[in-house]
Amino acid sequence: MSKPSSDNVIVALDIGTANVSALLGEVLPDGQINVLGAGTTPSRGMKKGGVNDLESVVRSIQRAVDKAELMAEYQISDVFLSLSDSHIASRIEKGMGTISDQEVSQEDMDRAIHTAKSIKIGNEQRILHVIPQEFTIDSQDGIRNPLGLSGFRIEVSVHLISCHSAMARNIIKAVESCGLKVDQLVYSGLAASNAVITDDERELGVCVVDIGAGTMDVSIWTGGFFRHTEVFSYAGNAVTSDIAFAFGMSLSSAEEVKIKYGCAMSEMIRKGDTINVPSIGGRVCSLERQTLSEVIEARYTELMGLVNQTIDVVQSKLRDDGVKHYLSAGVVFTGGASQIDGLAECAERVFRNQVRVCKPLKVATSTDCVKEPYHSTVVGLLHYAKDNQVSEDVGCSAFKPQFVLNFFGRLRSWIKKEF
């Protein structure tokens, strides 16, 4: 199979705890992404976002990539790769500098951003993303695009996202063992946000919760900016373990029962409904669905409580800093473990805010599974890759953002990699 020469083809790879997904897409003239090839296989060798068995992970990656290549009739050579683990760290830093010729130039902005990202982090950490937020010129703050404005002193607030160096190297090594090159390593919570929320929601304030099998990514946006992220190594698999322990069944059977009969809101289940479920030793036992849902609801409520605590802490800090902190667009859930019945109703009771479970937006494909919530991260990676290509096409270097059509396009072009 020969690789077509096409500059508008991009490939995304998401290596999750439950599944490995590879998507090959082409960027259409209107900017929409058309998925040409998709490959999803069960993930082996991953635990809570980290590589646990390198050889097993490599085999899982290869199977997913082979499926995508076969479907698209295209040989994949490089990918945009997602990363999620509990060592992801988020912090806001400030940088400043003088304005040359009393008018803000691109170089002035770059120097301020460079100062902000030059803070010392632990030797075991590496910076994934440097995301500029508001600028201040002299005493005027809240500036989104300072280019060309007059002043003497410029200051910038940036959102730094870092990860554990060894974990990043391990997952990159697994991909390279398949003969693939990693174009960029991208925080999965950022990728998922690209797939499921709109610019209006970013402006109004929204919390995106990407809940998978092994990790739960929490991303908070207000005033159009990415304010905070946090990763919990505690997600859908915890629910499966509860079911297995409570009703004496294997983990695989518990997962099947959760998907087929589970509900995160026990009040939605009619009393007296029973199901037959497998038990240890090959036995089959009768179980009330409401009892099953009570176990599931308790764990999901706990998971949402963790998210709610994070939101409260972040909002309090933003309020103290005089930054817009309201989540007027509510909470958006996505990811494989978000597909359980009753999740939105259960979550609304915890957050006391509007909640929706979201599938990936702005993607064209004849493969229905690509539009499911468990594909949000890998679809978001395609959007990220598209925006990155646009930046490179217009001559964007590592820390030289280009101001394109609108502010949100500029914001995406500012999200940079660090190697």
N, C-alpha and C positions, 0 to 999 in steps of 0.2 A: 504494500500500500504506500503510495507516494503522498507526500504532504503538499496540498495545493498552496500556491503562493497567494496569500490573501491577508491584507493588513487589518481587515475588520473582524477577524476571528479571535475570540478570547476564550480562555479555559479557566474554570474555577474548580477547586478541590476542597471539600469539607470532610475532615476525618473526625467523626464523632465517636462517642462511646458505643452507640448502638449501630450506626450505619456509616459507611463511606460513600459519599456522593460526588460524582464528577459531571460537570455540565460543560458542553462546548456550544458557544453561541456566536452569532454574527450580529454586528451592530448595523441596523437598518438606517437608511438615509434620514428618517425622522427621529433617530436617536433611540428607538425602541430596540430591545434585544430579542432576537429570534433564536430559540434553542434548537440546534441541529442534532445534537447527540446528548444522551443522558445515560448514566450508569450508576446504579445503586446496589451495594452489596452489604450484607451484615458485617459489622466491624469486629475484628478479632485483635486482641493485643493492646487495646486501649482501656485506660481506667481513669475516670474523672478528668478527662482532657489530656492526660499524659500517656506516653508510650510505655507499655508494660512488658511487651514482647515484640521486639523489633521484627523478627521474621514473620510473625503472624500479621502485623500491620502492613508490611510490604506486600504480602499476598493479597490482603484485602484491597489495598490501593490498586494493585495491578488488575484485579478482576473488575473493579469499577471503571478504571480507565479503558480497559479492553472493550467493555460494553459500550461506552461512549464513542470510542473510535469506530466500532463496527456499525453503530447506528448512523454516524455522521460521515462515514467513509473518509476519515481524516486521521492522520497520524499526529498525536499530541506530543509536543516537545517541551513545553513550558506551561506553568500553571500559576494562578494566584491561590495562595493557601491560607486557610483560616486557622486561628489558634484561640483556644479557650482553656484556661486552667486557673486554679485558685491563687496562683502567684501573680496574676494580672493586677497591676497597681495603677491608680489614677491620682493625679495631683495637678493643681493649678499653680503656675509660676509666672512671675512678671519679669519683663526685660525692658531696658530703656536705652536711649541713645540720643545723640544730637541730630538736628536736621540740617543737612548741608544746603547751602544757598537759600535757606529759609522757606523751602518748599519740599514737601515729602516726596522722595524718590523711591523707586523699588529697592535700591541699595540701603536706604535708611531703614526701611521696614525689615529687610533681611538681617541687618545688624541687630535690631531690637529683638527679633525672634531668636537669633543665634545666642544672644545674651541670656534669654529666658531658658533656652534648652541646655545651657552649659552648666546647669547645676550638677553637683556630684551625686550620683546614685551608687548603690552597692555594686561591688565587682561582679556579683552573681546576676545582676539585672542588665537588661538592654532596653533601649527605647524603641518602641514600635511606631508610635505616632506623635507628631508635634502638630497640634491643631490650634492655630491662632483664633482668638475670640475678639473682644473689643480692644480698640486702640484709644489712647489718650494723647492729645496734642496740647501741650502747655496745661491749661486748666479745663479744657473741653474734653469730657469723657464720653464713653458710649459710642465712639465712632467705629463704623464697620469697614469703611473703605477710605483710608486716609490719603491715598495717592493723589498728589497734586495740591493738597491743602497747605496753607502757610502756617509757620510756627517755628519755634526754636528747639523744642524738646519733644520726643516721641516715646511713648510707653505702650507696651503690649501685654495682654494677658493671654497665656497659652495653656492649653490642656495637654499634659503629657501622659501618655499611656505606655507603661513598660511591662515587660514580662521576664520570666526566669530564663537566663541565657541557656542553661543546660537543656531545659525542656524544649526550647525553641530549636536548639541544635538537633535534638533527637528526632523531632517530627520532620525537620528538613532532611535529615539523613535518611529517614524512611522513604521520603518522596524521591530523593536522588538515587536511592538503591533501585528504583524502577526505571532509571535512565531519564528522569525528568528534571528540568531546571525550575527552581522556585523563583518566579519573577518578583514576588513580594509576599511577605508574611503580614496578614491582616487580622486584627482582633475581631473575633466572630460576632461580638455584640454590635460593633460598628457596622459590620456587613449586614447583619440581620435588620438593623435600623434602616439601612438603605433600601431594603426590600419591602418593608411593611408600613412605613409612615410617610406622610407628605410634608412638604415645606410648611404648609399652614399649621400642621400639628407641631412641628419643631418650634415654630414661632409662639404658639399658644402655650406650649409646655406639655410634655408627654413623657411617660416612663415606658420603655420597651423591655419586656421580660421574655427572653429567649430561653425556654425551659426544655432541655433535652433529657437524655437518660442519665448522664454523669455530671453535668454542670448546668447551672442556671446563671445566665448573663443578664445583669440589670444595667440599663443605659438610660440616663436621665438627660432630657433636652429641655431647655427653657430659653425664651427670647431668640430662638433660631440657632442656639449654640449647644454643643455637646458638653454638658457640665460635669458629669460624673459617671463612672462605671465601676461595677463590682461584680466579682464572680464567686458564686457559691458552689463548692464541690458536693452538692447535695441537691438532688433533683428527682427525676422520674423513677430511677432505680430504687430510691428509698421507698416509694409507694409499692413497688413490686415486692420488695423484701418484706414489707409489713403484711402484705396479703399472704405470701408464702409462710411466714411465721405464724400468723393468726389462724390459718386454716389448714396447715400441715400439707403443703404441696410444694413441688419443685419450683425453682425460679422461672423456668421456661413456661410451666403451666400457669403460674401466677401472672406472668406477663400476658399470656393469651387471655386469661380470664379478665384481667384489667381492661384490655383493649375491647373485648367483646361485650362485657356486661357492666363495666365500671361506670360510676357516676360520682362526681365530686360534690353532689348536693343530695343527701339522703332523703330530704323532704320531697324530691321529685320522683321517688320510686314508690310505686303502689305497694301498700302493705300486703304481705302474703305471697308476693311473687317469689318463686323459687327457681333455682337453676341446678343442674347436675355438673359438678366440677371434679376433675381428677385429684386424687390424693396419693400420698406416698404408698408405694407397694402395689400400684396398679388398681387400687380401689377407686370407686366412684361414690361421692357423697352428695347429699342434697344441701343446698345453702340458700338462705334468703338473700335476695339481692339488696334489700335494705341494710342488712348486717354488713355485707360486703362494702356498700357505699359509705357506711359509717366509718369503717377503717380508712377508706380512701379519702373521705372528707377531712378526717382529723389530720392526716399528713399534708394534704394540700393547704389546709388552713395554716398549718405551721410554716410551710414554705412561703406562703404569701405574707405571713407575719414578719419573716425575715426581710422581705422586700419592703414592706411598709416601714419597718424600722430604719432601713437605709434611706428611704424617701424623707422621713422625718428629720434625720440627721443632716442630710444634704440641704433640705429646704431651710433648716435653721441657720446653717452656715451661710447660705446665699442671702438670706434675710439680713444677717449681721453685716454682710459685705455690701449691702445695698443693691443687690442684683435681683432681677426678676426671678421669682421662684415658684410661681403657681403652675400647677399641672392641669390647665383648663381643658386639655384634650384627653385627660384621663390616663388609663393604663392599657397598654396593648400587649397581649400575650401572643407568642408564636413559638414554633419548635414542636418536636414530636410529642412531648408530654403535655402540650396545650390542647390536644385534640379530644380529651376526655369529655364526656357529656357533663353539663352542669358547672363547668369551670367558671364561666362568666358570672353566673348567679352567685356562686360561692365567693368569688373575688370581690364582687360589688359589696358584699356584706363586710368584708375585711377592710377594703380601701375607702368605702363610702364615697366612691367616685365612679364615673362611667368606665366600663371595661368592655373591651372587645377582643375576640380571638381572630387573628388576621392571617390570611394567606399571602404569598408573595404578590406584589403589584407590578405592573408595567413589564410584563414578560409575555412574549408570544410563543406558543408551542402547541404541537398536536399531542404531546405527552401529558396526560392529565395529572400524573403524580407530581410533576414539577411544580404544579400550582398548590400543592398541599403545604401546611405549615412546617412540616419537618424539612422542607427544602428552602426555607426562608434564608438561611445563612449562605448557602451555595448560590442562590439566585442573587442575593445582595452582593456577593463577591463579583459576580458578572457586572453588576452596575458599577461597583468600585473600579474594576478593571477598565471598563469603558471610560469612566471619568479620568482615570490615570493616563490612558492612551491619548485622550484629548489634550491633556496637559502637556504630554511629551510631544505631540504633533505640533503644538504651537511654541515649542522651544522651552518648556518648563524644566529647569534643572532642579537639583535636590532641594534647594531652599529658595527658589525664585518663583513664587506664585504668580500666575497670570490672571488678570481680571477679565473674565469672559462674561457672556451675555447677562447674567444676573448674579445677585449676591450669593445665592446658594450654590451656584456653579463655582463661584470663587472659593467658597468655603470647602467644597469637596476637593478642589484642586490644591488646597493647602494641606490636606492630610497626607503627610509624607512618611516614607519609610526610613529606617535606620539600619545599616549593615555594619 
